[in-house]
Every structure is written in C-alpha cells, then in structure tokens.
C-alpha cells in the first residue's frame, strides 16, 4: 500500500458506522460520512482518566492488526496538545519516547503502524 492508501485505510477504520449515523437527526449525513473519530489531544479532562480511555479506544481500533505484538508496552499520551508515544519493543530493554507535535490523528496512527507492524522488529506470538 502507498502512504495515502494507508491513510485512507486509517480514516475508514475511524469513520462513524452506519448504525451510529442513523442515530443523528438534523445532521447532513453526507457531510458526517466524510468525518471520522479523532484523538482528544488537549490532555485536559473534566473527569480523571477520560482522555486516556477515549484515546486508547481509538488506538485499539488497530489492535487486530497486531500493533501490540511488537511491544512490551505501547502507550499514547497527550499533554497540552503534544502527542507522545511511549513504547518498549518486545525482547529489547530500551524505553523509547516519540513526540509528534502538529500531527493529526491519522498521521499519529500511521506513525504507530510504522513503529510496530512495519518496523521489522520481532513479533510476539499470541496463541
């Protein structure tokens, strides 16, 4: 796949499903169909843990691709609009940290795919 094809795949995964679209009234469904879920990047929350739960749910849309199979841990955090990915590769000791300031949700997920399933790193088998 080209980079743009992967971006489109990401957007499709994050798009609102038909069941949810049917719930909306007084909304132009054609306009909404072009939208997709996005990370809450502010890092600000009115209820403790809300941003983490919300953003992890979006990231988990890609778990079936194996993003967690390459790492001992993979965590995405936002602080004042700055996304940071924390990870440690499976069978390696180094704790890594990557900051993607100014990136969109699609670009952040693409980078996570690059760091995991496209990395060439050893994969942990989950039987």
VOVEXZA-956525 format. One line per 4 residues: number of its first residue (from 1); their letters; for each residue x, y, z of N, C-alpha, C, O, CB. Coordinates in steps of 0.1 Angstrom, whole numbers. Glycine has a CB too. Layout:
BEGIN
NUM	a	X,Y,Z,X,Y,Z,X,Y,Z,X,Y,Z,X,Y,Z ~ ...
END
This chain:
BEGIN
1	xxxx	8,-12,0,0,0,0,9,13,0,20,13,6,-9,0,12 ~ 4,23,-7,11,36,-6,7,42,7,-2,38,14,7,45,-18 ~ 15,53,11,12,60,23,-3,66,23,-10,65,33,22,72,25 ~ -7,71,11,-20,77,10,-31,66,12,-41,68,18,-22,84,-3
5	xxxx	-28,54,6,-38,43,8,-39,38,23,-49,35,28,-33,31,0 ~ -27,39,30,-28,35,44,-35,46,52,-43,43,61,-13,34,50 ~ -33,59,48,-41,70,54,-56,68,52,-64,69,61,-36,84,48 ~ -60,64,40,-74,62,37,-79,50,45,-91,50,50,-76,59,22
9	xxxx	-71,40,47,-75,28,55,-77,32,69,-87,28,75,-64,17,54 ~ -68,41,75,-70,46,88,-83,54,90,-90,52,99,-57,54,92 ~ -85,63,80,-97,71,81,-110,62,80,-119,65,87,-97,81,69 ~ -109,52,72,-121,43,71,-123,36,84,-135,34,88,-119,33,59
13	xxxx	-113,31,90,-114,24,103,-120,33,114,-127,29,123,-100,19,108 ~ -117,46,113,-122,56,123,-135,62,119,-140,70,127,-111,66,125 ~ -140,59,108,-153,65,104,-164,61,112,-164,50,118,-156,63,89 ~ -175,69,113,-187,65,120,-194,55,113,-197,56,101,-195,78,123
17	xxxx	-198,44,120,-205,33,113,-220,37,109,-225,47,115,-205,20,121 ~ -226,30,100,-240,33,96,-250,33,107,-259,41,107,-244,23,85 ~ -248,24,117,-257,24,128,-257,37,136,-267,42,140,-254,12,137 ~ -245,42,138,-244,55,145,-249,66,137,-256,75,142,-229,57,149
21	xxxx	-246,66,124,-251,77,115,-266,78,115,-272,89,114,-246,75,101 ~ -273,66,116,-288,66,117,-293,73,129,-305,76,130,-293,52,115 ~ -285,74,140,-290,80,152,-291,95,152,-298,101,160,-280,76,163 ~ -284,101,142,-283,116,142,-295,121,134,-299,116,124,-270,120,135
25	xxxx	-301,132,140,-311,139,133,-306,153,131,-297,158,137,-325,140,142 ~ -312,160,121,-308,173,118,-294,175,114,-288,186,116,-312,183,129 ~ -288,164,109,-274,165,105,-273,160,91,-279,150,87,-265,156,115 ~ -265,167,83,-263,162,69,-254,150,69,-242,151,72,-257,173,60
29	xxxx	-260,138,67,-253,126,68,-242,125,58,-232,118,60,-263,114,66 ~ -243,131,46,-232,131,36,-220,138,42,-209,134,39,-237,137,23 ~ -222,149,49,-211,156,55,-205,148,66,-192,148,67,-216,170,60 ~ -213,142,74,-208,134,85,-201,122,80,-191,117,87,-219,130,95
33	xxxx	-205,116,69,-198,104,64,-184,107,60,-176,97,60,-206,99,51 ~ -180,119,58,-166,123,55,-158,125,67,-145,127,66,-166,136,46 ~ -164,125,79,-157,127,91,-153,114,98,-158,103,94,-166,135,101 ~ -144,114,107,-140,102,115,-136,107,129,-135,118,132,-128,95,108
37	xxxx	-135,96,138,-131,99,152,-117,104,152,-109,100,144,-133,87,160 ~ -115,113,162,-101,119,163,-97,118,178,-106,118,187,-101,134,158 ~ -84,118,180,-79,118,194,-83,131,201,-84,142,194,-64,116,194 ~ -85,131,214,-87,143,222,-72,146,226,-66,140,235,-96,140,235
41	xxxx	-67,157,219,-53,160,220,-50,170,231,-38,172,234,-48,165,207 ~ -60,176,237,-57,187,247,-50,181,259,-42,187,266,-70,194,251 ~ -54,168,263,-49,163,275,-57,168,287,-54,163,299,-34,165,277 ~ -66,177,285,-74,182,296,-86,174,298,-92,170,288,-77,197,294
45	xxxx	-90,172,310,-102,163,312,-110,168,324,-104,172,334,-98,149,314 ~ -123,167,323,-131,171,335,-133,159,344,-136,161,356,-145,176,330 ~ -131,147,339,-132,135,348,-119,128,346,-115,124,335,-145,127,344 ~ -112,125,357,-99,118,357,-100,105,348,-108,97,350,-95,115,371
49	xxxx	-91,104,339,-89,92,331,-97,92,318,-95,84,310,-93,81,339 ~ -106,102,316,-114,103,305,-106,103,292,-109,95,282,-124,115,305 ~ -96,112,290,-88,113,278,-81,100,275,-81,95,264,-78,124,279 ~ -75,94,285,-68,81,283,-77,70,278,-74,63,269,-62,77,297
53	xxxx	-89,69,284,-99,59,280,-103,62,265,-104,53,257,-111,58,289 ~ -107,74,263,-112,78,249,-101,75,239,-104,69,228,-116,93,249 ~ -89,80,241,-78,79,231,-73,64,230,-70,60,219,-66,88,235 ~ -73,57,240,-69,43,240,-80,35,231,-76,26,224,-68,37,254
57	xxxx	-93,38,233,-103,32,225,-101,34,210,-103,25,202,-117,37,229 ~ -97,46,206,-94,49,192,-82,41,188,-82,34,177,-91,64,190 ~ -71,41,196,-59,33,192,-62,18,191,-57,11,183,-48,35,203 ~ -71,13,200,-74,-1,200,-82,-6,187,-83,-18,185,-82,-4,212
61	xxxx	-87,4,179,-93,0,167,-83,-7,157,-87,-13,147,-99,13,160 ~ -70,-6,161,-59,-11,152,-52,-23,159,-42,-28,154,-49,-1,149 ~ -58,-27,171,-51,-38,178,-52,-51,170,-43,-59,171,-59,-40,191 ~ -62,-53,162,-63,-66,154,-53,-67,143,-51,-78,138,-77,-67,148
65	xxxx	-46,-56,140,-36,-56,131,-22,-61,137,-13,-64,130,-34,-42,124 ~ -22,-61,150,-11,-66,158,-1,-55,163,10,-58,166,-3,-75,149 ~ -6,-43,165,2,-32,169,9,-35,183,20,-30,186,-5,-19,170 ~ 2,-43,191,7,-46,204,16,-58,205,22,-61,215,-5,-48,214
69	xxxx	17,-65,194,25,-77,193,40,-75,192,48,-84,193,21,-86,181 ~ 44,-62,190,58,-59,188,64,-52,200,76,-49,200,59,-50,176 ~ 55,-50,210,60,-42,221,56,-49,234,47,-56,235,54,-28,221 ~ 65,-46,245,61,-50,258,51,-40,264,42,-44,272,74,-50,267
73	xxxx	52,-27,260,41,-18,262,41,-7,251,51,-4,245,44,-11,276 ~ 30,-2,249,27,9,239,17,18,245,6,14,248,23,3,225 ~ 20,30,248,11,40,254,12,53,247,23,58,243,15,42,269 ~ 0,59,244,-1,72,238,-6,82,248,-16,79,254,-10,71,225
77	xxxx	1,93,249,-3,103,259,-3,117,252,5,119,243,7,103,271 ~ -12,125,257,-13,139,252,-11,149,264,-17,147,274,-26,142,244 ~ -3,159,262,-1,169,272,-1,183,265,8,185,257,12,167,281 ~ -11,191,268,-12,204,261,-10,203,246,-4,212,240,-1,213,267
81	xxxx	-17,194,240,-18,192,226,-6,185,220,-6,183,208,-19,206,220 ~ 3,181,228,15,174,222,14,159,225,13,154,236,28,179,229 ~ 13,151,213,12,137,215,26,130,217,35,134,210,5,130,203 ~ 26,121,226,39,114,229,35,99,229,26,95,236,45,118,242
85	xxxx	43,91,222,42,77,222,53,71,230,65,74,228,42,71,207 ~ 50,63,240,59,56,248,59,41,245,48,35,244,57,58,264 ~ 70,35,242,70,21,239,83,14,243,94,21,244,67,19,225 ~ 82,1,244,94,-7,246,92,-19,237,82,-26,239,96,-11,261
89	xxxx	101,-22,228,99,-33,219,101,-46,226,109,-47,236,109,-32,208 ~ 93,-56,222,94,-70,227,108,-75,225,114,-73,214,84,-79,220 ~ 114,-81,235,128,-86,235,139,-76,235,150,-79,233,130,-95,223 ~ 135,-63,238,145,-52,239,144,-46,252,133,-47,259,144,-42,227
93	xxxx	154,-39,257,154,-33,270,152,-18,270,148,-12,280,167,-35,277 ~ 153,-11,259,153,3,258,138,9,258,130,4,251,160,8,246 ~ 136,18,267,123,25,268,124,37,258,133,45,259,120,30,282 ~ 115,37,249,115,48,238,104,58,240,93,54,245,115,41,224
97	xxxx	106,70,235,96,80,236,97,88,223,108,93,219,99,90,248 ~ 86,90,216,85,97,204,74,108,205,63,105,209,82,88,192 ~ 78,120,201,68,131,202,64,135,188,73,136,179,74,144,209 ~ 52,137,185,47,140,172,38,153,172,26,153,169,38,128,166
101	xxxx	45,164,175,38,177,176,33,181,163,40,181,153,47,187,182 ~ 20,185,162,15,191,150,9,180,141,4,183,130,25,198,142 ~ 9,167,145,4,156,137,-11,155,139,-16,158,150,11,143,140 ~ -18,150,129,-32,147,130,-34,133,136,-25,126,137,-39,149,116
105	xxxx	-47,129,139,-49,116,144,-45,106,133,-38,96,137,-64,114,146 ~ -48,108,121,-44,98,110,-29,97,110,-24,86,108,-49,103,97 ~ -22,108,110,-7,108,110,-1,101,122,9,93,121,-1,122,109 ~ -7,103,134,-2,96,146,-4,81,145,6,74,148,-9,102,158
109	xxxx	-15,77,140,-18,63,139,-8,57,128,-3,46,130,-32,60,135 ~ -6,64,117,3,59,107,17,57,113,24,47,111,4,69,96 ~ 22,67,122,35,65,128,35,53,137,45,47,138,38,78,136 ~ 24,51,144,23,39,153,24,26,145,31,17,149,10,39,162
113	xxxx	18,26,133,19,14,124,33,13,120,38,2,119,9,16,112 ~ 40,24,116,54,23,112,63,18,123,72,10,121,59,38,108 ~ 60,22,136,68,18,147,65,4,151,73,-2,159,66,27,159 ~ 54,-2,147,51,-15,151,50,-25,140,61,-31,137,37,-15,158
117	xxxx	39,-26,133,38,-37,123,47,-35,111,50,-45,104,23,-38,118 ~ 51,-23,108,60,-20,96,75,-19,101,83,-16,93,56,-8,89 ~ 77,-22,114,91,-19,119,101,-30,116,113,-27,116,90,-18,134 ~ 97,-42,113,107,-53,111,112,-59,124,121,-67,124,118,-48,103
121	xxxx	106,-54,135,110,-59,148,104,-73,150,94,-76,144,106,-49,159 ~ 110,-81,159,104,-94,163,90,-93,168,87,-84,176,113,-102,173 ~ 82,-102,164,68,-102,168,65,-112,179,70,-124,178,58,-104,156 ~ 58,-109,189,54,-118,200,42,-125,194,32,-119,190,51,-111,213
125	xxx	42,-138,195,31,-146,190,21,-147,202,25,-150,213,35,-160,185 ~ 8,-145,199,-2,-146,209,-12,-157,206,-21,-155,198,-10,-132,211 ~ -9,-169,211,-17,-181,208,-28,-183,218,-36,-192,216,-9,-193,207
END
